[in-house]
Amino acid sequence: MTRGRLPWLPLGVLVLAQIGYPLTEGGTRARLTVATVLLGYLLSVSHALLSRGPRPAGALVLVTTGGGLAVEALGVATGVPFGSYDYSGGLGPTLAGVPLVIPLAWTWMAWPAWLAAVRLTRSGPGRIALAGLGLASWDVLLDPQMVSEGYWRWLDQTPALPGVPGVPVSNVASVLAHAAFLGLPASAAWGALAMSVVAGPLAVNLSRQRTRPGRTVPA
């Protein structure tokens, strides 16, 4: 396997798993959700390891998996910083009231968000801010979807995004699933708007990169 590149097969399986989500229901959908997160986690950590080395990959796991669990446990216990919420038992084993799969999802999406930020700016604080924005925009889509499935619930649901009941503003390819298959058109619109803030400049950057093949991307 070439350093910095992942096998296409696991990535293809991940895409198929996400496509399968709106086509399943009940226990099958819950198991598919967990499997998708596990695969996404392995792909992100593997890519970090292969492209950056053991130390950055270890930092990724420590900050996003360990830190994500700590923040989620704090949130469940105190309502800080996201608002008051709790999890159902639909996502498997829990620790401190948090399904173990949840911090893995943080890592899965934090790494591509960071890679996008690296392409868009050389500023350390700017990268952190952009990566955080990218991760938050993903949550705009994820949260309504998971709430609608009953995987977690918000105890105080106001104020909420217009058209997205059950998800307070404090917390805030899925666009198509929300709009066409999951009956969540408002969250599809809000998610597309939030993601466009990072995805739009990233698309422009990638387009320019193709026209200048000799230009290296900052690490």
DOFIPA-366287 format. One line per field, with one value per residue: residue number from 0; residue in three letters; x, y, z of N, C-alpha, C in turn. Coordinates in nm, 3 decimals, m for minus. Layout:
nr = NUM; ...
rest = ALA; ...
n.u = X; ...
n.v = Y; ...
n.w = Z; ...
ca.u = X; ...
ca.v = Y; ...
ca.w = Z; ...
c.u = X; ...
c.v = Y; ...
c.w = Z; ...
//
This chain:
nr = 0; 1; 2; 3; 4; 5; 6; 7; 8; 9; 10; 11; 12; 13; 14; 15; 16; 17; 18; 19; 20; 21; 22; 23; 24; 25; 26; 27; 28; 29; 30; 31; 32; 33; 34; 35; 36; 37; 38; 39; 40; 41; 42; 43; 44; 45; 46; 47; 48; 49; 50; 51; 52; 53; 54; 55; 56; 57; 58; 59; 60; 61; 62; 63; 64; 65; 66; 67; 68; 69; 70; 71; 72; 73; 74; 75; 76; 77; 78; 79; 80; 81; 82; 83; 84; 85; 86; 87; 88; 89; 90; 91; 92; 93; 94; 95; 96; 97; 98; 99; 100; 101; 102; 103; 104; 105; 106; 107; 108; 109; 110; 111; 112; 113; 114; 115; 116; 117; 118; 119; 120; 121; 122; 123; 124; 125; 126; 127; 128; 129; 130; 131; 132; 133; 134; 135; 136; 137; 138; 139; 140; 141; 142; 143; 144; 145; 146; 147; 148; 149; 150; 151; 152; 153; 154; 155; 156; 157; 158; 159; 160; 161; 162; 163; 164; 165; 166; 167; 168; 169; 170; 171; 172; 173; 174; 175; 176; 177; 178; 179; 180; 181; 182; 183; 184; 185; 186; 187; 188; 189; 190; 191; 192; 193; 194; 195; 196; 197; 198; 199; 200; 201; 202; 203; 204; 205; 206; 207; 208; 209; 210; 211; 212; 213; 214; 215; 216; 217; 218
rest = MET; THR; ARG; GLY; ARG; LEU; PRO; TRP; LEU; PRO; LEU; GLY; VAL; LEU; VAL; LEU; ALA; GLN; ILE; GLY; TYR; PRO; LEU; THR; GLU; GLY; GLY; THR; ARG; ALA; ARG; LEU; THR; VAL; ALA; THR; VAL; LEU; LEU; GLY; TYR; LEU; LEU; SER; VAL; SER; HIS; ALA; LEU; LEU; SER; ARG; GLY; PRO; ARG; PRO; ALA; GLY; ALA; LEU; VAL; LEU; VAL; THR; THR; GLY; GLY; GLY; LEU; ALA; VAL; GLU; ALA; LEU; GLY; VAL; ALA; THR; GLY; VAL; PRO; PHE; GLY; SER; TYR; ASP; TYR; SER; GLY; GLY; LEU; GLY; PRO; THR; LEU; ALA; GLY; VAL; PRO; LEU; VAL; ILE; PRO; LEU; ALA; TRP; THR; TRP; MET; ALA; TRP; PRO; ALA; TRP; LEU; ALA; ALA; VAL; ARG; LEU; THR; ARG; SER; GLY; PRO; GLY; ARG; ILE; ALA; LEU; ALA; GLY; LEU; GLY; LEU; ALA; SER; TRP; ASP; VAL; LEU; LEU; ASP; PRO; GLN; MET; VAL; SER; GLU; GLY; TYR; TRP; ARG; TRP; LEU; ASP; GLN; THR; PRO; ALA; LEU; PRO; GLY; VAL; PRO; GLY; VAL; PRO; VAL; SER; ASN; VAL; ALA; SER; VAL; LEU; ALA; HIS; ALA; ALA; PHE; LEU; GLY; LEU; PRO; ALA; SER; ALA; ALA; TRP; GLY; ALA; LEU; ALA; MET; SER; VAL; VAL; ALA; GLY; PRO; LEU; ALA; VAL; ASN; LEU; SER; ARG; GLN; ARG; THR; ARG; PRO; GLY; ARG; THR; VAL; PRO; ALA
n.u = 0.084; 0.063; 0.227; 0.031; m0.194; m0.512; m0.663; m0.892; m1.109; m1.210; m1.298; m1.493; m1.675; m1.754; m1.890; m2.101; m2.225; m2.324; m2.501; m2.680; m2.811; m3.061; m3.218; m3.272; m3.411; m3.512; m3.365; m3.174; m3.091; m2.975; m2.759; m2.618; m2.552; m2.368; m2.169; m2.091; m1.978; m1.762; m1.608; m1.557; m1.405; m1.178; m1.076; m1.012; m0.820; m0.630; m0.556; m0.443; m0.226; m0.080; m0.027; 0.077; 0.213; 0.300; 0.291; 0.122; m0.112; m0.159; m0.204; m0.438; m0.621; m0.606; m0.693; m0.941; m1.090; m1.051; m1.086; m1.336; m1.501; m1.477; m1.590; m1.849; m1.937; m1.933; m2.127; m2.361; m2.383; m2.399; m2.511; m2.354; m2.121; m2.327; m2.598; m2.883; m2.912; m2.974; m2.878; m3.026; m3.049; m2.985; m2.748; m2.560; m2.304; m2.231; m2.038; m2.007; m2.259; m2.246; m2.266; m2.019; m1.955; m1.988; m1.767; m1.592; m1.709; m1.660; m1.383; m1.374; m1.492; m1.352; m1.093; m1.105; m1.216; m1.007; m0.810; m0.927; m0.917; m0.641; m0.576; m0.687; m0.580; m0.274; m0.247; m0.221; m0.418; m0.626; m0.666; m0.760; m0.998; m1.141; m1.154; m1.306; m1.542; m1.612; m1.658; m1.872; m2.065; m2.120; m2.249; m2.486; m2.633; m2.619; m2.735; m3.027; m3.097; m3.020; m3.170; m3.427; m3.432; m3.435; m3.204; m3.079; m3.195; m3.303; m3.340; m3.416; m3.551; m3.554; m3.408; m3.478; m3.351; m3.522; m3.779; m3.661; m3.748; m3.694; m3.419; m3.195; m3.060; m2.825; m2.662; m2.595; m2.318; m2.506; m2.709; m2.876; m2.984; m3.129; m3.312; m3.446; m3.495; m3.519; m3.710; m3.646; m3.631; m3.577; m3.351; m3.176; m3.146; m3.038; m2.804; m2.670; m2.623; m2.455; m2.234; m2.143; m1.988; m1.731; m1.695; m1.731; m1.508; m1.310; m1.359; m1.296; m1.024; m0.924; m0.979; m0.808; m0.570; m0.551; m0.489; m0.237; m0.012; 0.242; 0.249; 0.278; 0.091; 0.034; 0.145
n.v = m0.119; 0.219; 0.485; 0.720; 0.677; 0.525; 0.198; 0.154; m0.013; m0.038; 0.227; 0.240; 0.055; 0.196; 0.414; 0.276; 0.174; 0.408; 0.486; 0.281; 0.340; 0.504; 0.313; 0.112; 0.007; 0.030; m0.212; m0.305; m0.072; 0.063; m0.106; m0.084; 0.185; 0.191; 0.021; 0.172; 0.400; 0.280; 0.186; 0.429; 0.554; 0.385; 0.428; 0.704; 0.721; 0.543; 0.675; 0.908; 0.793; 0.673; 0.889; 1.095; 0.986; 0.807; 0.977; 1.214; 1.067; 0.941; 1.169; 1.259; 1.057; 1.081; 1.349; 1.375; 1.132; 1.059; 1.316; 1.376; 1.186; 1.273; 1.532; 1.472; 1.315; 1.506; 1.677; 1.517; 1.483; 1.744; 1.924; 2.108; 2.160; 2.174; 2.182; 2.036; 1.689; 1.339; 0.995; 0.719; 0.359; 0.268; 0.269; 0.091; m0.029; 0.177; 0.438; 0.624; 0.721; 0.770; 0.648; 0.427; 0.445; 0.708; 0.900; 0.789; 0.863; 1.136; 1.140; 1.025; 1.222; 1.451; 1.433; 1.446; 1.705; 1.853; 1.809; 1.943; 2.205; 2.241; 2.261; 2.504; 2.716; 2.848; 2.929; 2.846; 2.891; 2.960; 2.722; 2.556; 2.687; 2.665; 2.387; 2.323; 2.453; 2.304; 2.053; 2.116; 2.186; 1.941; 1.826; 1.964; 1.830; 1.567; 1.562; 1.617; 1.387; 1.171; 1.227; 1.197; 0.924; 0.842; 0.797; 0.975; 1.241; 1.578; 1.766; 2.026; 2.191; 2.436; 2.755; 2.643; 2.542; 2.682; 2.481; 2.248; 2.067; 1.960; 1.979; 2.181; 2.515; 2.546; 2.325; 2.311; 1.497; 1.395; 1.564; 1.502; 1.258; 1.343; 1.519; 1.368; 1.105; 1.071; 1.238; 1.495; 1.775; 2.042; 2.027; 1.933; 2.157; 2.348; 2.210; 2.192; 2.463; 2.527; 2.356; 2.451; 2.669; 2.583; 2.378; 2.499; 2.693; 2.494; 2.331; 2.511; 2.546; 2.285; 2.263; 2.456; 2.341; 2.122; 2.240; 2.326; 2.121; 2.098; 2.221; 2.200; 2.069; 2.221; 2.074
n.w = 0.000; m0.089; 0.076; 0.252; 0.104; 0.094; 0.069; m0.196; m0.168; 0.111; 0.137; m0.059; 0.048; 0.274; 0.158; 0.036; 0.264; 0.379; 0.182; 0.211; 0.447; 0.446; 0.330; 0.500; 0.821; 1.171; 1.388; 1.208; 1.078; 1.295; 1.358; 1.119; 1.131; 1.346; 1.240; 1.018; 1.139; 1.274; 1.057; 0.925; 1.124; 1.138; 0.881; 0.885; 1.096; 0.995; 0.758; 0.866; 0.999; 0.787; 0.618; 0.776; 0.993; 1.304; 1.536; 1.481; 1.422; 1.665; 1.820; 1.702; 1.777; 2.058; 2.104; 1.966; 1.997; 2.272; 2.385; 2.277; 2.400; 2.665; 2.654; 2.567; 2.783; 2.984; 2.878; 2.888; 3.163; 3.267; 3.086; 2.962; 2.699; 2.513; 2.566; 2.736; 2.717; 2.643; 2.585; 2.411; 2.432; 2.181; 2.032; 2.117; 2.357; 2.647; 2.808; 3.092; 3.034; 2.765; 2.438; 2.317; 2.052; 1.978; 2.038; 1.853; 1.614; 1.623; 1.572; 1.318; 1.149; 1.221; 1.120; 0.822; 0.820; 0.927; 0.729; 0.514; 0.614; 0.626; 0.359; 0.298; 0.446; 0.587; 0.842; 1.182; 1.397; 1.222; 1.081; 1.286; 1.347; 1.103; 1.071; 1.295; 1.223; 0.996; 1.114; 1.282; 1.093; 0.978; 1.192; 1.192; 1.004; 1.103; 1.363; 1.353; 1.208; 1.374; 1.603; 1.500; 1.471; 1.729; 1.873; 2.041; 2.260; 2.305; 2.597; 2.635; 2.384; 2.261; 2.172; 1.836; 1.511; 1.233; 1.108; 1.191; 1.422; 1.760; 1.778; 1.928; 1.868; 2.003; 1.962; 1.736; 0.049; 0.279; 0.250; 0.031; 0.120; 0.346; 0.227; 0.029; 0.118; 0.399; 0.499; 0.597; 0.503; 0.582; 0.751; 0.561; 0.398; 0.581; 0.653; 0.407; 0.360; 0.579; 0.536; 0.293; 0.348; 0.409; 0.221; m0.029; m0.072; m0.055; m0.278; m0.482; m0.427; m0.474; m0.745; m0.852; m0.776; m0.945; m1.183; m1.139; m1.115; m1.005; m0.764; m0.414; m0.138; 0.175; 0.483
ca.u = 0.000; 0.142; 0.216; m0.059; m0.313; m0.589; m0.723; m1.021; m1.216; m1.280; m1.367; m1.615; m1.768; m1.807; m1.989; m2.218; m2.293; m2.399; m2.614; m2.777; m2.879; m3.203; m3.288; m3.296; m3.488; m3.511; m3.239; m3.077; m3.036; m2.888; m2.634; m2.548; m2.497; m2.247; m2.068; m2.043; m1.889; m1.639; m1.531; m1.508; m1.300; m1.057; m1.022; m0.950; m0.699; m0.533; m0.504; m0.353; m0.104; m0.005; 0.012; 0.146; 0.298; 0.240; 0.265; m0.003; m0.226; m0.186; m0.264; m0.576; m0.701; m0.611; m0.771; m1.079; m1.160; m1.049; m1.149; m1.477; m1.570; m1.481; m1.685; m1.983; m1.973; m1.963; m2.254; m2.470; m2.393; m2.422; m2.575; m2.253; m2.151; m2.421; m2.736; m2.920; m2.953; m2.933; m2.876; m3.101; m2.959; m2.987; m2.618; m2.466; m2.251; m2.204; m1.946; m2.048; m2.381; m2.218; m2.234; m1.877; m1.940; m1.998; m1.636; m1.532; m1.764; m1.586; m1.255; m1.401; m1.516; m1.255; m0.974; m1.128; m1.236; m0.873; m0.744; m0.985; m0.865; m0.500; m0.570; m0.744; m0.503; m0.150; m0.253; m0.261; m0.551; m0.725; m0.696; m0.844; m1.132; m1.208; m1.184; m1.420; m1.661; m1.648; m1.715; m2.002; m2.161; m2.162; m2.343; m2.616; m2.703; m2.624; m2.819; m3.168; m3.111; m3.012; m3.285; m3.546; m3.425; m3.447; m3.076; m3.066; m3.300; m3.271; m3.436; m3.463; m3.542; m3.568; m3.458; m3.438; m3.344; m3.654; m3.809; m3.590; m3.791; m3.625; m3.275; m3.174; m2.953; m2.704; m2.580; m2.563; m2.384; m2.622; m2.815; m2.968; m3.055; m3.226; m3.415; m3.521; m3.526; m3.541; m3.816; m3.589; m3.588; m3.523; m3.214; m3.097; m3.115; m2.946; m2.676; m2.604; m2.577; m2.341; m2.120; m2.093; m1.890; m1.600; m1.687; m1.718; m1.367; m1.229; m1.377; m1.217; m0.883; m0.891; m0.981; m0.684; m0.460; m0.541; m0.428; m0.098; 0.029; 0.371; 0.232; 0.261; m0.009; 0.097; 0.115
ca.v = 0.000; 0.341; 0.573; 0.834; 0.640; 0.416; 0.110; 0.203; m0.103; 0.005; 0.353; 0.206; m0.008; 0.304; 0.487; 0.189; 0.167; 0.531; 0.479; 0.184; 0.387; 0.536; 0.199; 0.016; 0.062; m0.045; m0.266; m0.313; 0.062; 0.094; m0.182; m0.025; 0.310; 0.160; m0.032; 0.283; 0.481; 0.203; 0.186; 0.565; 0.576; 0.314; 0.493; 0.832; 0.696; 0.481; 0.779; 0.992; 0.716; 0.653; 1.015; 1.186; 0.913; 0.762; 1.083; 1.283; 0.975; 0.927; 1.294; 1.260; 0.969; 1.138; 1.472; 1.364; 1.019; 1.079; 1.444; 1.368; 1.113; 1.359; 1.640; 1.414; 1.276; 1.632; 1.725; 1.434; 1.503; 1.882; 2.007; 2.199; 2.291; 2.162; 2.181; 1.913; 1.579; 1.206; 0.893; 0.594; 0.244; 0.216; 0.270; m0.004; m0.008; 0.316; 0.469; 0.753; 0.764; 0.802; 0.531; 0.427; 0.477; 0.852; 0.963; 0.741; 0.947; 1.262; 1.120; 0.999; 1.345; 1.555; 1.424; 1.513; 1.848; 1.910; 1.807; 2.053; 2.329; 2.250; 2.306; 2.638; 2.820; 2.810; 2.978; 2.744; 2.922; 2.955; 2.582; 2.506; 2.745; 2.608; 2.246; 2.324; 2.489; 2.189; 1.950; 2.163; 2.182; 1.801; 1.799; 2.021; 1.721; 1.445; 1.569; 1.590; 1.250; 1.080; 1.254; 1.137; 0.780; 0.815; 0.757; 1.066; 1.343; 1.703; 1.794; 2.161; 2.194; 2.572; 2.779; 2.544; 2.590; 2.678; 2.361; 2.131; 2.050; 1.859; 2.002; 2.322; 2.586; 2.536; 2.213; 2.309; 1.380; 1.370; 1.656; 1.427; 1.160; 1.415; 1.581; 1.277; 0.974; 1.067; 1.330; 1.605; 1.875; 2.163; 2.002; 1.924; 2.294; 2.407; 2.141; 2.233; 2.600; 2.527; 2.289; 2.528; 2.767; 2.520; 2.297; 2.586; 2.729; 2.374; 2.291; 2.605; 2.514; 2.161; 2.290; 2.525; 2.247; 2.037; 2.317; 2.351; 1.994; 2.104; 2.289; 2.106; 2.107; 2.232; 1.963
ca.w = 0.000; m0.098; 0.192; 0.233; 0.028; 0.150; m0.032; m0.243; m0.130; 0.233; 0.114; m0.133; 0.142; 0.357; 0.078; 0.021; 0.394; 0.396; 0.088; 0.263; 0.568; 0.428; 0.272; 0.608; 0.933; 1.295; 1.437; 1.098; 1.059; 1.409; 1.341; 1.007; 1.180; 1.424; 1.149; 0.936; 1.220; 1.296; 0.934; 0.905; 1.223; 1.094; 0.762; 0.922; 1.173; 0.904; 0.670; 0.946; 1.025; 0.664; 0.553; 0.868; 1.085; 1.431; 1.634; 1.451; 1.434; 1.808; 1.867; 1.653; 1.863; 2.193; 2.110; 1.917; 2.059; 2.416; 2.416; 2.242; 2.507; 2.784; 2.631; 2.564; 2.920; 3.053; 2.827; 2.941; 3.307; 3.310; 2.985; 2.908; 2.639; 2.400; 2.610; 2.808; 2.629; 2.687; 2.480; 2.430; 2.424; 2.045; 1.965; 2.175; 2.492; 2.685; 2.916; 3.150; 2.967; 2.624; 2.355; 2.281; 1.911; 1.955; 2.019; 1.728; 1.508; 1.628; 1.504; 1.177; 1.073; 1.255; 1.034; 0.694; 0.843; 0.942; 0.598; 0.437; 0.669; 0.587; 0.220; 0.281; 0.513; 0.655; 0.979; 1.280; 1.451; 1.115; 1.054; 1.394; 1.333; 0.986; 1.101; 1.388; 1.147; 0.914; 1.200; 1.329; 0.982; 0.966; 1.300; 1.154; 0.936; 1.183; 1.481; 1.323; 1.161; 1.488; 1.689; 1.438; 1.493; 1.871; 1.933; 2.154; 2.264; 2.375; 2.702; 2.608; 2.239; 2.210; 2.036; 1.736; 1.373; 1.168; 1.031; 1.245; 1.561; 1.840; 1.781; 1.962; 1.800; 2.084; 1.919; 1.596; 0.007; 0.361; 0.208; m0.054; 0.203; 0.428; 0.145; m0.056; 0.174; 0.543; 0.536; 0.675; 0.404; 0.644; 0.793; 0.438; 0.355; 0.677; 0.643; 0.283; 0.380; 0.671; 0.474; 0.180; 0.395; 0.395; 0.099; m0.146; m0.091; m0.076; m0.418; m0.562; m0.404; m0.543; m0.887; m0.883; m0.757; m1.064; m1.293; m1.104; m1.057; m0.936; m0.635; m0.303; m0.039; 0.307; 0.576
c.u = 0.088; 0.118; 0.123; m0.183; m0.381; m0.640; m0.861; m1.136; m1.285; m1.355; m1.497; m1.720; m1.833; m1.915; m2.116; m2.296; m2.377; m2.519; m2.723; m2.856; m3.026; m3.285; m3.318; m3.378; m3.469; m3.373; m3.132; m3.011; m2.941; m2.754; m2.552; m2.484; m2.366; m2.136; m2.008; m1.945; m1.756; m1.549; m1.474; m1.394; m1.169; m0.994; m0.952; m0.820; m0.590; m0.473; m0.408; m0.220; m0.018; 0.049; 0.093; 0.238; 0.231; 0.205; 0.140; m0.126; m0.262; m0.250; m0.409; m0.666; m0.716; m0.707; m0.917; m1.156; m1.167; m1.119; m1.297; m1.558; m1.584; m1.586; m1.829; m2.029; m2.009; m2.099; m2.373; m2.492; m2.439; m2.500; m2.482; m2.158; m2.264; m2.566; m2.768; m2.973; m2.917; m2.947; m2.969; m3.001; m2.942; m2.853; m2.514; m2.414; m2.216; m2.099; m1.980; m2.169; m2.365; m2.192; m2.089; m1.854; m1.937; m1.862; m1.563; m1.582; m1.696; m1.456; m1.274; m1.414; m1.417; m1.135; m0.999; m1.153; m1.101; m0.800; m0.797; m0.928; m0.719; m0.485; m0.609; m0.663; m0.377; m0.150; m0.298; m0.396; m0.660; m0.764; m0.788; m0.987; m1.208; m1.244; m1.303; m1.549; m1.708; m1.712; m1.854; m2.106; m2.208; m2.266; m2.481; m2.700; m2.723; m2.729; m2.968; m3.193; m3.112; m3.128; m3.411; m3.549; m3.438; m3.319; m3.037; m3.176; m3.252; m3.380; m3.494; m3.443; m3.559; m3.450; m3.403; m3.425; m3.482; m3.670; m3.741; m3.628; m3.710; m3.477; m3.251; m3.057; m2.822; m2.611; m2.531; m2.439; m2.502; m2.739; m2.920; m3.050; m3.162; m3.343; m3.505; m3.569; m3.568; m3.649; m3.768; m3.541; m3.527; m3.379; m3.122; m3.054; m3.015; m2.808; m2.599; m2.547; m2.452; m2.218; m2.061; m1.988; m1.748; m1.588; m1.671; m1.574; m1.277; m1.239; m1.296; m1.069; m0.841; m0.888; m0.853; m0.564; m0.441; m0.474; m0.282; m0.040; 0.160; 0.362; 0.206; 0.160; 0.057; 0.053; 0.056
c.v = 0.124; 0.429; 0.690; 0.801; 0.520; 0.326; 0.164; 0.115; m0.062; 0.136; 0.330; 0.142; 0.098; 0.382; 0.404; 0.179; 0.292; 0.537; 0.388; 0.234; 0.420; 0.420; 0.091; 0.083; m0.023; m0.089; m0.276; m0.178; 0.099; 0.022; m0.126; 0.108; 0.287; 0.110; 0.079; 0.371; 0.409; 0.204; 0.325; 0.599; 0.510; 0.379; 0.625; 0.811; 0.634; 0.585; 0.871; 0.922; 0.705; 0.783; 1.108; 1.115; 0.884; 0.876; 1.163; 1.194; 0.954; 1.051; 1.305; 1.177; 1.029; 1.256; 1.449; 1.246; 1.037; 1.208; 1.443; 1.296; 1.201; 1.469; 1.587; 1.373; 1.399; 1.685; 1.649; 1.464; 1.643; 1.968; 2.109; 2.118; 2.290; 2.186; 2.046; 1.807; 1.448; 1.108; 0.777; 0.480; 0.190; 0.205; 0.184; 0.035; 0.139; 0.322; 0.609; 0.810; 0.794; 0.673; 0.537; 0.463; 0.628; 0.920; 0.912; 0.822; 1.084; 1.249; 1.103; 1.129; 1.457; 1.552; 1.483; 1.663; 1.918; 1.915; 1.918; 2.187; 2.350; 2.301; 2.453; 2.748; 2.763; 2.851; 2.868; 2.771; 2.917; 2.813; 2.523; 2.557; 2.683; 2.462; 2.235; 2.357; 2.373; 2.079; 1.989; 2.156; 2.040; 1.768; 1.857; 1.916; 1.600; 1.451; 1.546; 1.445; 1.153; 1.101; 1.188; 0.986; 0.743; 0.772; 0.849; 1.169; 1.462; 1.733; 1.934; 2.187; 2.333; 2.657; 2.675; 2.610; 2.582; 2.552; 2.236; 2.116; 1.943; 1.880; 2.149; 2.383; 2.570; 2.424; 2.223; 2.382; 1.336; 1.457; 1.582; 1.328; 1.230; 1.466; 1.478; 1.151; 0.977; 1.163; 1.445; 1.717; 2.000; 2.142; 1.984; 2.063; 2.361; 2.343; 2.180; 2.374; 2.603; 2.467; 2.370; 2.630; 2.713; 2.448; 2.382; 2.629; 2.608; 2.328; 2.382; 2.573; 2.389; 2.180; 2.360; 2.433; 2.160; 2.110; 2.351; 2.227; 1.998; 2.166; 2.188; 2.161; 2.114; 2.121; 2.016
c.w = 0.000; 0.022; 0.159; 0.154; 0.091; 0.039; m0.071; m0.194; 0.001; 0.216; 0.038; m0.044; 0.231; 0.283; 0.063; 0.152; 0.418; 0.302; 0.142; 0.381; 0.544; 0.373; 0.376; 0.718; 1.056; 1.338; 1.331; 1.074; 1.171; 1.396; 1.226; 1.046; 1.255; 1.333; 1.062; 1.013; 1.244; 1.174; 0.906; 0.999; 1.179; 0.973; 0.798; 0.998; 1.084; 0.810; 0.743; 0.971; 0.901; 0.604; 0.643; 0.966; 1.218; 1.526; 1.603; 1.462; 1.580; 1.866; 1.824; 1.744; 2.003; 2.201; 2.074; 1.979; 2.211; 2.456; 2.386; 2.348; 2.631; 2.770; 2.632; 2.704; 3.003; 3.009; 2.882; 3.089; 3.346; 3.212; 2.924; 2.821; 2.535; 2.438; 2.673; 2.712; 2.694; 2.571; 2.514; 2.423; 2.283; 1.977; 2.036; 2.311; 2.519; 2.795; 2.965; 3.077; 2.820; 2.547; 2.307; 2.134; 1.885; 1.944; 1.895; 1.609; 1.506; 1.548; 1.354; 1.099; 1.104; 1.161; 0.895; 0.709; 0.857; 0.808; 0.507; 0.483; 0.630; 0.444; 0.205; 0.348; 0.575; 0.802; 1.074; 1.341; 1.345; 1.080; 1.161; 1.380; 1.217; 1.009; 1.196; 1.318; 1.059; 0.994; 1.248; 1.218; 0.957; 1.072; 1.272; 1.081; 1.027; 1.292; 1.450; 1.281; 1.279; 1.586; 1.632; 1.455; 1.640; 1.938; 2.047; 2.148; 2.345; 2.475; 2.689; 2.459; 2.180; 2.256; 1.939; 1.600; 1.311; 1.084; 1.082; 1.392; 1.631; 1.852; 1.810; 1.885; 1.875; 2.038; 1.775; 1.562; 0.087; 0.321; 0.125; 0.028; 0.287; 0.343; 0.076; 0.014; 0.321; 0.591; 0.621; 0.582; 0.465; 0.689; 0.673; 0.392; 0.449; 0.668; 0.519; 0.297; 0.468; 0.606; 0.359; 0.221; 0.382; 0.262; m0.026; m0.171; m0.117; m0.221; m0.511; m0.550; m0.479; m0.693; m0.931; m0.872; m0.880; m1.179; m1.265; m1.037; m0.980; m0.799; m0.525; m0.205; 0.096; 0.399; 0.704
//
